[in-house]
Amino acid sequence: MDVSIVVLAWEDFTRTRACVLSLPREAEIVVVDNGSSEQIRQALAEFCAEQGVTYVQSGSNLGYARGMNLGVRHTSRSNVILSNNDIVVHDGAVARLLAALDDPGVGAAFPAVLTPQGVPQTEGGRFLSVRVGLAHATGLSLVAPRLRIVAPPERADWLTGPFVALRRDTFDAIGGVDETSYFYSEDMRLCWAVRQRGMRLAYLPDAVIMHEDDATAKRRWSEEEISRRRTREFIRASRDMGGRRGRVAATAYVCGVLLRAAVGANPVRRAIARGAVEGLRAS
């Protein structure tokens, strides 16, 4: 099987073990330990040695993008899959993703995502345009689904990437995972980079993974903090990718966020509002 699978782990032996054991044995597997404590490092190193899996120690928590890029540098095959450690891969999913990459017009392939309870969790969205930003600010998106920032995976501009497959030459051509962000919105930036090279995304509903969403983040941050960070990075990425129009679109979208926070004030909405403003101001 011509694929290298990079699994990024931090302070979590149990989920990482389950993830690795669900992967095809024919794949080249690289586990990047992103600065875990000594006890977790030792357990992961021993497990990887038992399984014939490459173990890479980052030395510190590099964040998602730098950790993944480090792992890919230790791979040798023509296709790569970037995997969170909090996923379990269903039989046949990897083979279906690789088959989609046989089409040179496909730049990245994404599976269907389920929660541990079997609930569909595949998330996708639209790149933030001026039209979408204004629709959010004015409330028009409430009655015009095509102007909402979220989109069905079959029609999305970008998809979340707990498990994403790319050809290695595509990965290299886009410069790897964009290291601009420490955590969040890397998948949106990756999809943007793929599309900028004239390739499309493939969504494979018959390639299925189970994902425990934000399992790592929830050990570090509250729901409010996760919401703030997600929103900040979404706005910052949208602003950066879109140039002048991106800044206009992001500003309009943030106005809508602030209005919603004022009308329905609760801790999460206030956190989202803070993150949105930070995203506009961030360097």
N, C-alpha and C positions, 0 to 999 in steps of 0.2 A: 504494500500500500504506500503510494508515493506521497506521504504527508507527514509533516512534523507538527505536533500539537504542543503548544506552550501553555502551561497551567500556572497562573499567578496566584501565590498563596501568601497570606499574612496571618500569623497567630491562630492557625486553624488546621490541626492535623486531621480531625475526623472527617470534615467535608472534603479536604484534599484527597484523602485516601479513597473515599467513595467515588469521587470524580475520576481519579486515575484508573480505578478498577472497572469503571464503565466504558473506558476507551478501548478501541480495537488494539489488540496486542501487536498487530503488524505495523502499527504506526510508530514513528519515532516520537517519544514523549519526553518533554523537558519540563521539570518543575522548577520554577523560580521562587525561592523563599525570600520574600521581600522584607527582610529585616526582622524576622520573628525572634522571640526569646530563646535562650539556650535550650530549654527543654523541648520546645517545638522543633527547633533546628535539628536536634539530635534525632528525634522521632522521625522527622521527614527524611533525613539523610539515610537512616537505617532502612526505612520503608522503600525508598527509591532504589537503594542497593539491592534489596531483595527482589524487586520487580524488574530490574534491568533498565531503570529509568534514569535519565540524566538529571542530576541535582545541581542547581546553581544557587549559590548564596550571594545576595546582592550586597550585604554588609550593612545596609540601612534601608528604611522604607523609601523607595524611590518614587512612589506613586504608580498609577496604572501604566501610563505611556512608557516611561523609562524602564519600568520593570519588564513590560512586554518586549520592548526593543532589545533589552539585554538577553532575554530568552531566545529571541529569533536569531541572534548572533551565534547561538550554540546549536543551530539546526543545520541540516544538510540536504533536505529534500525539496522537491520542486513546488510543493504546496505547503502552506502553513495555516494552522487554525489557532486563533487566539481565544483562550478559554478562561473564564472565571473559575475559581475553585469550588464555588457553591452550586455546581450543576451536576446532573447525572444524565448521561447520553443514552438514548434508546437505541436498540439494535438497528443497524442500517442507516442511521442518520449521517454518519461521516461519509459513507460511500455515496449517498445521494447528494451531499454538498459537493463532493469532488467531481461527480458527474456533471453538475451544473457549471463547474469551472472549465470543462472541456470546450465550452462555447467561448471563443476569444472576446466576444462582446460583453461577457459578464466579468465585472471587476471584483465582486465580492458576493458570497452566498451566505444566506442566513436561514436558520431553522425556525420551526414553530416552537414557541416557548410555553411551557405549562408550569403552574405553581405545583408545590408538593401535593396539593389537594386535587390536582388535575384540571384546574381552571385555566383557560387560555390567558396568556400573559404577554403575547408578542406585542411590542410597542413600536409604533412608527410615527413619523411626523412630517410636516412640510418645512422646508427652509423658510426662514422668516423673511417674507417679502413686504414691500410697502403696503400692498393690498391686505395681506394677512394682519399686519400690525395695526392698520387703521380699523379693520373689522373687529379686532379684539378691543381696541380702545373705544369704539362706538357701540359695541354690543351686537353689531351685525352678524358676528360669527355664531351667535345663538340661534339664528334662523337660517343661516347659510353654511351648511356643513363643509362645503368646499373651501371656505375661508377660515376654517379652524386650524389651529396649529397641530392638532393630532390628526392622524389619517390611518385608514385601514392599511395593514402591512402590504397588501397587494398593490396599493396606489401611493405608498409613502415615498417621499424623497429620501428619507433616511430611516434606518432601523436601529434599535438598540442592539448592542453586540456582546452579550455574555458568551457567545460562541460563534465566531465569524471565520469563514474560510476565504483565503485569497491565494492566488498564485504567488510564488515567491518573487517573480519578476515584477508583478504589480505592486507588491508590498515595497520593494526597493524603489520602484519608480515614483511612488508617492512620498518617499522619504520615511517610511515606517509610520508608527503611530505618532501623531502630532504631540510633541512634548510641551506645548504651550500651557496645557492644563495639567494640574497635579492629579485631579480626580473629577470625573463627570464631563460629559459632552465629547469625550474622545471618539465615540462611535459616530456622532454627527459630523465631526471634522473628517473622520476617515471616509465616510460616505460622500462628503463634499469633494474630497480629493480624488476619489475614484471617478465620480461623475465629471469632474473637471478634465479628466483624461479621455472623456468620450465613451466611457463604459457604463453599464447599468448594473443595478443590484438584482440579485435573484432571491426570491423568497420561496422556500421549499416547505409547504405545509405538511408534507409527508416525512420530512426529516425532523424528528421531535427530540427536544431536550427538556429536562425538568430543571427549573432554576428557583432557588430560594432568594428572592430579590433583596438586595442590600444586606445580605447576611453579615458581611464584613463591616459595612458602614454602621449598622445598628449596634455593633459592639462598641463603637467609638462615640457616636453622636445621637442626639435626640431626633425625633421626627421633625421638629422645627429646624434644627441645624442642617439636617439632610435636605429639607426643602429650600433653605436659604442657599446652600452650596450648589444644589442642582440648578436653581434659577439663575444664580450669578454666572455660572459657567455657560448656561444656555444663552443668556443675553450677550455675554462676552464673545462667545464663538460666533453668534449670529452677526454681531457688529463687525467682528474681524473679517469674516468670510465675505460679507456683502459690500465692503468698501463704503463709499458715501451713502449709497442707497441702503446698505445694511444698517448704518447708524440711524438713518431716518426711520427705518422699519422698527429697529430696536427701541427707539425713543417713543414711537407710537404705542408699541406693545407695552412698554413700561407704564405709560399713562393709564392703560387699561388695568394693569395689575394694581396700581395705586388706587384707582377708583373702586375696584372690588374690595381692596383691603379696608377702605374707608366705610364702605356700605356694610360689609359683613365682617366686622373685626373679630378675629379669633387668633390665637397664637400662631397657627400655621400660616394663615394669610398675611399676618404681619411679618413673619419670617420671609415669606416669598417676596413681599414688597421690599424688604431690606436687601435681599439678594439681587433683585432686579435693579435697584439703584446702584448697588455696588458693581454690577456687571457693566453698567453704562460708564461708570467712573474709572474702572480698573485700567491699568496701563497694559 
